[in-house]
Amino acid sequence: MAYPDATHLPFNSTLIQDVFRPGPPDHDNPHIPGFWLVMQNDHLVLAEGQSGFSLPFGAAPAPGPWLLPPVSIGTWEGRPLRVGRLAPEVAIPQPYCPVPTDYRTSRLDDRLLTLSGLARQILHWRDRSQICPSCGGLPRTIPGSWGVCCPQCSREYYPRIHPAVIVLITRGDEFLLVRKPEWPVGFYGLVAGFVEFGESLEECAVREIKEETGLAVTDLRYLCSQSWPFPSQLMAGFSARYVGGDIQVDNDELEEAAWFRADRLPPALPSRISIARHILENYAPGFGKTLVR
């Protein structure tokens, strides 16, 4: 597989670059009709027709109250694109409906899913940049950017993306899958974890593998990355080859870890839209692209 294909994973902006042009929040004329990304809880409010779901266009798809006022984020198909969050009690009128954006059960196509992820990240940042963590002041947007500046102490803050690693560990024709206790029954995924202070991505990958499974690895190789808006992460994917140790599960993190093969898989695997599934289908021994789950 050619490396650039990985950038077209859902939630990566390359997937929508032909129709979406990002823009700063202060460049908007509210009188010009546009498209809407309206979140209510973890649902995206969409228009539903015979051809499927589409973004609302024109006036807002529901009246306030807005938990977060709408803000421009650029253009979609050459028209303004605005994001906002509605209060949970707001009734959504026909022909609009709230559609779940959960990555395991989503009914959205990849483009709408990517837009929902963008909305999630922007709203997450706006939720957490309302109050200055240094002095308690009320930050204001820095013109031309998503950054904010506190007028009381002059500190500036910018959106925070949290790096994490996810690793495919192979042993001959086998690969390691792990299971967290909070995951659905029968569901397995790859070892993953957040980067800590002072770590490189590679150091984080080796540490997480050792801490969670007790295994030693070598030949660590970078594969691909994915924006992961749950709530605001960047997942860096790696492969590694097993060189020693017995599986010793960290029960604070995992419920189980085990070796599998392409012809002997667990009942449920990561969603097709995830970097974990992308890595399995393209790099796990014998897995290929033929399996449908």
C-alpha positions as CSV (number, residue, x, y, z in Angstrom):
1,M,0.0,0.0,0.0
2,A,1.3,3.5,-0.9
3,Y,1.8,5.6,2.3
4,P,-0.3,8.6,1.2
5,D,-3.4,6.5,1.2
6,A,-3.3,6.5,5.0
7,T,-4.0,10.3,5.1
8,H,-7.5,9.6,3.6
9,L,-8.7,7.9,6.8
10,P,-11.9,9.4,8.2
11,F,-11.3,12.4,10.5
12,N,-8.2,13.4,8.5
13,S,-8.8,16.7,6.7
14,T,-7.3,15.4,3.4
15,L,-10.5,13.4,3.0
16,I,-12.6,16.6,2.5
17,Q,-9.9,19.0,1.1
18,D,-11.7,19.2,-2.3
19,V,-14.8,20.8,-0.8
20,F,-13.7,22.3,2.6
21,R,-11.5,25.4,3.0
22,P,-10.7,26.1,6.6
23,G,-10.9,29.7,7.9
24,P,-10.6,31.6,11.1
25,P,-13.7,32.2,13.3
26,D,-13.7,36.0,12.9
27,H,-14.0,35.9,9.1
28,D,-17.8,35.6,8.7
29,N,-20.8,37.5,7.4
30,P,-23.7,36.1,9.3
31,H,-26.1,37.4,6.7
32,I,-24.8,35.1,4.0
33,P,-26.6,31.7,3.9
34,G,-24.4,28.7,4.6
35,F,-24.0,25.1,5.7
36,W,-24.3,24.1,9.3
37,L,-22.5,21.7,11.6
38,V,-24.8,21.6,14.6
39,M,-24.0,19.3,17.5
40,Q,-26.5,18.2,20.2
41,N,-24.8,16.1,22.8
42,D,-22.8,13.7,20.6
43,H,-25.2,13.9,17.7
44,L,-24.9,15.8,14.5
45,V,-28.1,17.5,13.3
46,L,-28.6,16.6,9.6
47,A,-31.3,16.8,6.9
48,E,-32.5,13.4,5.9
49,G,-33.8,12.7,2.4
50,Q,-34.2,9.8,0.0
51,S,-30.5,10.1,-1.0
52,G,-29.4,10.0,2.6
53,F,-28.1,12.6,5.1
54,S,-26.9,16.1,4.2
55,L,-25.8,19.3,6.0
56,P,-28.5,21.8,6.7
57,F,-28.3,24.9,4.6
58,G,-29.6,28.4,5.1
59,A,-31.0,29.4,8.5
60,A,-30.0,27.4,11.6
61,P,-31.8,24.0,11.7
62,A,-33.2,24.7,15.1
63,P,-33.8,27.7,17.3
64,G,-31.6,28.3,20.4
65,P,-30.7,28.2,23.2
66,W,-27.1,27.6,22.0
67,L,-24.8,26.2,24.6
68,L,-22.0,27.6,22.4
69,P,-23.0,30.3,19.8
70,P,-22.4,29.3,16.1
71,V,-19.0,30.2,14.7
72,S,-17.6,30.2,11.2
73,I,-14.9,27.6,10.5
74,G,-14.4,28.2,6.7
75,T,-16.4,27.2,3.6
76,W,-18.0,24.0,2.4
77,E,-18.7,23.8,-1.4
78,G,-17.8,27.5,-1.6
79,R,-20.4,28.5,1.0
80,P,-19.9,29.5,4.7
81,L,-19.7,26.6,7.1
82,R,-20.7,27.3,10.7
83,V,-20.4,25.2,13.9
84,G,-22.5,25.4,17.0
85,R,-23.8,23.3,20.0
86,L,-27.5,23.2,20.9
87,A,-28.8,22.6,24.4
88,P,-29.9,19.0,25.0
89,E,-33.6,20.0,25.6
90,V,-34.0,21.7,22.2
91,A,-36.5,19.9,20.0
92,I,-35.2,19.3,16.4
93,P,-37.8,20.1,13.8
94,Q,-38.5,18.1,10.6
95,P,-36.9,17.4,8.2
96,Y,-33.8,17.5,10.5
97,C,-32.8,14.7,12.8
98,P,-29.9,14.2,15.3
99,V,-27.6,11.4,14.1
100,P,-25.1,9.6,16.4
101,T,-21.4,10.3,15.6
102,D,-20.0,7.5,17.7
103,Y,-17.1,5.8,15.8
104,R,-18.5,2.3,16.4
105,T,-22.1,2.8,15.3
106,S,-22.1,5.8,13.1
107,R,-24.5,5.9,10.1
108,L,-22.6,8.7,8.4
109,D,-20.5,8.5,5.3
110,D,-16.8,9.3,5.6
111,R,-17.1,13.0,4.7
112,L,-19.9,13.7,7.1
113,L,-18.0,11.7,9.7
114,T,-14.9,13.8,9.2
115,L,-16.9,17.0,9.5
116,S,-18.5,15.8,12.7
117,G,-15.0,15.1,14.1
118,L,-13.9,18.6,13.1
119,A,-17.0,20.0,14.9
120,R,-16.3,17.9,18.0
121,Q,-12.7,19.2,18.2
122,I,-13.6,22.8,17.7
123,L,-16.4,22.7,20.2
124,H,-14.2,20.9,22.7
125,W,-11.6,23.6,22.4
126,R,-14.2,26.4,22.7
127,D,-15.7,24.6,25.8
128,R,-12.3,24.7,27.5
129,S,-11.1,28.1,26.5
130,Q,-13.8,30.2,28.1
131,I,-11.9,30.9,31.3
132,C,-8.2,31.7,31.7
133,P,-6.6,28.9,33.8
134,S,-4.0,31.4,35.0
135,C,-6.0,34.2,36.4
136,G,-9.7,33.4,35.8
137,G,-10.2,36.1,33.2
138,L,-12.4,35.8,30.1
139,P,-10.2,35.2,27.1
140,R,-10.9,36.8,23.7
141,T,-10.2,35.3,20.3
142,I,-6.9,36.3,18.7
143,P,-7.9,37.8,15.3
144,G,-7.3,35.5,12.4
145,S,-6.8,32.3,14.5
146,W,-8.3,29.9,16.9
147,G,-6.1,31.1,19.7
148,V,-7.3,33.2,22.6
149,C,-5.7,35.9,24.7
150,C,-6.7,36.8,28.3
151,P,-7.2,40.6,28.6
152,Q,-6.3,40.5,32.3
153,C,-3.0,38.7,32.3
154,S,-2.2,38.8,28.5
155,R,-1.5,35.0,28.4
156,E,-2.2,33.4,25.0
157,Y,-3.7,29.9,24.6
158,Y,-4.1,27.7,21.5
159,P,-5.9,24.5,20.7
160,R,-4.3,21.5,22.3
161,I,-3.9,18.2,20.4
162,H,-3.0,15.2,22.6
163,P,-0.5,12.8,20.9
164,A,-1.0,9.0,21.4
165,V,0.5,5.9,19.9
166,I,-1.1,2.7,18.7
167,V,1.0,-0.4,17.9
168,L,0.7,-3.6,15.9
169,I,2.9,-6.3,17.5
170,T,3.7,-9.3,15.3
171,R,5.2,-12.7,16.1
172,G,5.7,-14.7,12.8
173,D,2.2,-15.0,11.4
174,E,0.5,-13.9,14.7
175,F,-0.4,-10.5,16.0
176,L,-1.3,-9.3,19.5
177,L,-4.7,-8.0,20.2
178,V,-5.8,-6.6,23.6
179,R,-9.1,-6.0,25.3
180,K,-10.2,-3.3,27.8
181,P,-12.9,-4.2,30.4
182,E,-15.1,-1.3,29.3
183,W,-15.2,-2.3,25.6
184,P,-18.2,-4.2,24.1
185,V,-18.2,-8.0,24.7
186,G,-15.9,-9.8,22.3
187,F,-14.2,-6.6,21.1
188,Y,-10.4,-6.5,20.7
189,G,-8.0,-3.8,19.5
190,L,-4.3,-2.8,19.5
191,V,-2.0,-1.6,22.3
192,A,-2.3,2.2,22.6
193,G,-1.5,5.0,25.0
194,F,-0.8,8.7,25.5
195,V,2.7,10.2,25.2
196,E,4.1,11.3,28.5
197,F,6.4,14.2,29.5
198,G,9.8,13.9,27.9
199,E,8.9,11.0,25.6
200,S,9.3,10.6,21.9
201,L,6.6,8.7,20.0
202,E,8.9,5.7,19.7
203,E,9.7,5.7,23.4
204,C,6.1,5.9,24.3
205,A,5.3,2.9,22.1
206,V,7.9,0.7,23.7
207,R,6.9,1.8,27.2
208,E,3.1,1.2,26.6
209,I,3.8,-2.3,25.2
210,K,6.0,-3.2,28.2
211,E,3.6,-1.7,30.8
212,E,0.4,-3.2,29.4
213,T,1.6,-6.6,28.2
214,G,5.1,-7.3,29.6
215,L,6.5,-8.0,26.1
216,A,9.7,-6.7,24.6
217,V,9.8,-5.6,20.9
218,T,12.2,-4.5,18.2
219,D,12.0,-3.1,14.7
220,L,9.6,-0.3,15.6
221,R,8.4,1.3,12.5
222,Y,6.1,4.3,11.9
223,L,3.1,3.5,9.6
224,C,0.5,6.3,9.5
225,S,-1.5,8.7,11.7
226,Q,-5.1,9.7,12.2
227,S,-6.8,12.7,13.8
228,W,-9.0,11.2,16.5
229,P,-11.7,13.6,17.8
230,F,-12.7,11.7,21.0
231,P,-12.1,14.4,22.2
232,S,-8.9,15.8,20.6
233,Q,-6.1,13.3,19.9
234,L,-3.6,12.5,17.2
235,M,-3.0,8.8,16.9
236,A,0.5,7.8,15.5
237,G,0.5,4.2,14.3
238,F,3.5,1.9,14.5
239,S,4.4,-1.8,13.9
240,A,6.8,-3.7,16.1
241,R,8.2,-7.2,16.1
242,Y,8.1,-9.4,19.3
243,V,11.5,-10.5,20.7
244,G,10.7,-11.8,24.1
245,G,8.7,-12.1,27.3
246,D,5.5,-13.7,28.4
247,I,2.2,-11.9,28.3
248,Q,1.6,-10.2,31.7
249,V,-1.5,-8.1,31.5
250,D,-1.7,-4.8,33.4
251,N,-5.1,-5.3,35.0
252,D,-5.4,-1.5,35.6
253,E,-5.5,-1.0,31.8
254,L,-6.5,-4.3,30.2
255,E,-8.7,-7.3,30.7
256,E,-6.9,-9.6,28.3
257,A,-4.1,-9.8,25.7
258,A,-3.6,-12.7,23.3
259,W,-2.0,-13.7,20.1
260,F,-4.3,-14.1,17.0
261,R,-3.9,-15.0,13.3
262,A,-5.8,-13.9,10.3
263,D,-7.6,-17.2,10.2
264,R,-8.4,-17.1,14.0
265,L,-9.8,-13.8,15.0
266,P,-11.9,-12.5,17.9
267,P,-15.6,-11.9,17.6
268,A,-15.3,-8.2,17.0
269,L,-12.5,-5.9,15.6
270,P,-12.0,-2.2,15.5
271,S,-14.4,-0.1,13.3
272,R,-13.5,0.3,9.7
273,I,-13.0,4.0,10.2
274,S,-10.3,3.6,12.8
275,I,-6.5,3.7,12.4
276,A,-6.5,0.4,14.3
277,R,-8.5,-1.3,11.6
278,H,-6.5,0.4,8.9
279,I,-3.3,-1.0,10.4
280,L,-4.7,-4.5,10.8
281,E,-5.9,-4.7,7.2
282,N,-2.7,-3.3,5.7
283,Y,0.0,-4.6,7.9
284,A,-1.1,-7.6,10.0
285,P,0.3,-10.9,8.6
286,G,-2.1,-12.6,6.2
287,F,-4.9,-10.2,7.1
288,G,-5.3,-8.6,3.7
289,K,-8.2,-6.4,2.6
290,T,-10.8,-9.2,2.1
291,L,-12.2,-9.5,5.6
292,V,-15.5,-7.9,6.3
293,R,-16.5,-7.4,10.0
